[in-house]
């Protein structure tokens, strides 16, 4: 049964793509999953991540400071400015531009750990990088979004900070506490938690796409192209950035995946709560489909190749 759950979770690009496409044509199937459902859904995802963490994970960060720092700089240096440059260069409407910048300022997505495993890259490093970028998101996501997207629409930086604190840090810390205080319960939950996360992300993104189906159809090509450019450049520049510092292919692949895959669910929640125009959440929802497909495609290519070396 655990193996079946794992196979289903590894197929997350299929589920997210299926949900997004279905929502364009049958929005009523998904639009009920809105409001507090989305907020609690993301909290469940982050709680699942916290359940997998151990205090030793934090200690490991201290043993790999250089590559963690390089990945961190790539995550919060490359992606936010890519989002801003693409939004400006493609002259996106203000709501779509703000949404693209918002998702570019989000931390690495938890699905990146699965893709890293498939790609035969450095899974432990992936987990640590996701952890560090997620914890830093409490401060950096609101600050960078307010700075880069403020020219397009008013941005409530303080509100973004409080929401990020609630839906990211609190569930992760609760999961960490449960990991140590209720190990038997955690062992029962962990096998199914990745599948729950995948299905929840699918519902969140499908709901947002369904609610904005007509707007996406009206200007979808330019918006989808912008999101594809954001993630494609993120994967490519992340790999080159790590390679520039002389790291081997396994680590370069890991940094590439971490930079290219964002926590789009967090972007959706923040957009819905703190931006007046509901269309701001649409690039975040499309992002989940795009980075999942690109990441899985790259992982498949890398997995078919020889084991990564220098």
N, C-alpha and C positions, 0 to 999 in steps of 0.2 A: 504493500500500500504506500509506504514512504517513497518508493521508487516511482510510483505512478504520480504522486504529488510533485516530485522533482521534475519529471518529464513535462508535466502540465505547466509548471512554473517556468521552465526553460523555453517554452513556446510563447513567452510574453510578447514578442513582436507580432505574432499572429493574432493574439487576443486583442491587443491595443489597436492594430490595423483594422481588424474586423469590427470592433466597437466603433471606431471613428467613421469608417465608411458607412456602416449601418445607420449611425446617427444622422448622417446627411440626408438619408432617404426615409427613415422611420424615426424621427426625433422623439415622438411620444413614448417610445420604449425606454428612453434614458433620461428625459428631462425631469422626471419625478425625483431623481437623485440630485438634489440641489440644496442650497442653504446649509443648514447644520449637518446634513448628511456628508457633504464634502469636507467640512472641517473635521468632523469625527473620523471620517475615512482616512484622512492624512495622518491624524493622530495615531490611529491603529497601525498604519505603515511604520511610523517612526518608533512606536512602541515595540514592534517586531524587530526593528534594527537594534534597539536597546537591549532586547532579550539575548541577542547573540554576543553581546560585548562582555568582556571580563576586565577587571582592573589591570590585568597583565597587558591588555591591548594598549592602555595608556602608557605603560612602561616601555613597550616596544617602540613607541614614537620617539623616545629618547635615544634609542639605539640606531635610528635611521634619520637623523635630523636633516641631513643635506638634501636627500631626495624628497622627503616630506615637504621641505621648504620650497624646493623647485616646483613640485606639483602644485603646491598652494599658490605660488606666484603665478603659475600658468592658469590655474582655475580662475583666480580673481583679477588677473591682469589681462589675459587674452580675451576671455569670453565677454566681459562687460563692454570692452571697447569694440569688439567685433559687432556686438548687438547694436551699439550706437552708430557705428560706421555704416552698417548695412541698412539700418532704418533711415539714416540720413541720405545715403547714396541712392536708395530706391524710392525715396520720397513717399514713404508709407503714410497713410492717414494717421493723425495723432494717437488714436486709441491703439491701433496696431503697432505703431512705433514704440509706444510706452510698454505694451505687452511684450514685444520682442526684447527690449532692453531689460525688463523685469526678469524674464526667464533666463537671460544671459547672466544676470547677477545672482542667480540662485546657486546653491552648492551642488556638488556632484550627486547624481541619483543613485539610489541603492541598487537599482538594476545593473549598474556598472560592475558590481561584484560578480554577478552571474556571467556577464559577457566576458569579463577578465578570465574567469575559469574556462569558458569555452575556447577562448583565444590562446590558452596555454601560457598566460602571462603570470604576473606576480600577484596572487590572490590576497595574501596577507597585506601587501603594500596597498592594494586597492581598498581594502577594508579600512586601513588606517587613514588613507587619504580622504575617503568618504567621511569618516568620523571627524577629522580635523576641519574639513570644509563645512560640514554640517554645523558643528559647534560655532565656527566663526561666522556663519550666516546670520546669527542673532544680531550681530553688529554690522557686518559688511553688506549684506543684501539690502537692508534699508538705506544705508549711507550711499552706496553706489547707485541704487535706483533713483534716489532723490536727486543726486548730482547729475546723472546722465539723462534721466527721463523728465526732469523738472522743466526742461525747455518745451516739452510737448504738452504736458498736462500737469495740474497741481498734484503734488505727491505728499502724502501724510507720512513723513519719516518716522515720527514717534509712534504712530499707529502701526506702521509696518514692523517696527521693533518689538512692540508688545505682542503682536500676533505671531511673529516668528518665535518669540520666547515661549509662547503658549503651545504652538503646534509642533515645534521642533525640540527645544531643549527639555521641556517638562516630560514628554513621553519617553524620550531617550533615557533620561535619568531614572524614571520609574522602571523602565525595562532593565536597566543596569542593576537597580536595587533588587528586583525580582530574580534576576539571574543568580544572585548570591543568597537571597533569603528563601527562595522557593524553587530549588533546582529540579525537583521531581515534576512540578507543574511545567516548568520551562522545557524540560525534555519532551513532554507530551505536545507542547505547542509548536516548538521549533520546526518539526518536519512539515507542518502545514502552513506556517506563517509566510514563506515566500509566495505560495499560490494565492493566499489571501491578499497579499500586497499587490500582486499582479492584477487580480480581478478588481481590486479596489481602484487601482490606477486606471484601469480600463473604464470603469463606471464613471470616475471623475471626468476623464477626458471626453468620453462619449456624451456625457451630460452637457458639457460646455459647448461641444461642437453641435449637438442637437439644438440647444437654445439659440445658437447663432448660425444655423444652417443656411438661411437665405443670404446673410451677409458674406459667408464664406463662399457660396456659389457665385455671388456677384463680383467679388474681388479675390477669389481664392488662388488663382494662378500666381499672382504677384506675391501674395502672402506666403503661400507654400514654398515658392522659390526662395524667399527671404529666410524662412526657417531652415530650409535645406542648406542654404549657403552658410548660415550661422553654425550649424552642427558639422558640416563637412569641413569647414575651415578650422573648427575647434579640434576635431580629430587630427587633422593634418598638422596644424601648428603645435599641438600638444606633443605629438611624436617628435617633430623636429626640435622643439625646445629641449626635450630630454636628451636627444641625440647630440645636441650642441654641447652638452656637458659631459659627453663621452660615455653615457650609460649603454648597457647592452640592449638587445632587441626586446627582451622580456620586459624590462623596466620601461622602455620607450612605449611599448604597446600599452602597458598599464596606465602611464600618464596620458597617453592619447585617449584612451577610453574614459578616464576620469574627467578630462577636460571636455570631451565631446558630448558626454551624457549629463544632462542637468536634472535636478529635482523639479520636474515640470508640475507635479502635483502641488508643491509648495507655491509655485508661481500662480497656479489657478486660484488657490485659496486666498493669497494676498491680493490678487487682482480683484476678486469678487468682493472682498471686504473693504478695500481702501481706494478703489478707483470708481468714479461715478459712472463711466461708460462701461457697460457689461462686455463690450467687444474687446476690452483690454485683456480679458482672460483667453481669448481665442488663440493667439499665437502660442500661449503656454500649453493649451490642449493639443494643438497640432505638433508642437515640439516633442511631446511624448511619443507620438507615432514616428516622427522623422528620426529622432536619435536612436530609437529602438531598432528600426529597420537598418539604418546605416551601421550601427554598432554590431548587430548580428551578422550583417554581410561581411564586415571586416573580420569579425571573429571566425567566421567560417573559412575565409581565405587563409587567415593565419594558422588555423588549426590544421588545414590540409597540407600546409608547408612543413618543412623540417622543424624540429624543436629549436626555439630561438637561442642563438648564441650571440657572439659579437657581430 
